[in-house]
Structure formats: C-alpha cells, structure tokens
Amino acid sequence: MTRVTATEFKNNIGAFSDAAMSEPVIITSHQRDRLVLLSADEYRRLVGDVSPEFEDRLERSLNRHSNTLAELAKR
C-alpha cells in the first residue's frame, strides 16, 4: 500500500490516481492517516454496490477456479 503526504499527493495527483487503480493510496497530514484513495470498482465492492459487469467477471473467475476452491475446502 502506498502512503504519501497531502503535499506529495497534490503535486503528483495523476501518478497517485493511477496507482490507486491497483492498490489503495493512503494520504497523510501531519504524520497521520487522513484519507484513502481507491478505485471506483474497489469502493463499489466494499460497499456491496457492484456493477453487473463486475459481477459477471467475478462469477466467471469463480467458475474458472471452482475445482481448486473445492479441493482447498476439503483440506
């Protein structure tokens, strides 16, 4: 997880916005965590408001790995 000061974030917003597409970016102020920047897809997943496209991708992924998941569950 990336951690940056508010000033660093302000000066490099594009780079940190891009980084937030793959992992949360913690923005600090006065050496304290203040904000977390994350992708819209990740936010929707966390609040349970996923798009139909995301649900389809998740279902395809689970179907692709169902045998592996079943084997792991037996252990």
Order of alpha helices (4+ residues) and beta strands (2+ residues): beta-alpha-alpha-beta-beta-alpha-alpha-alpha
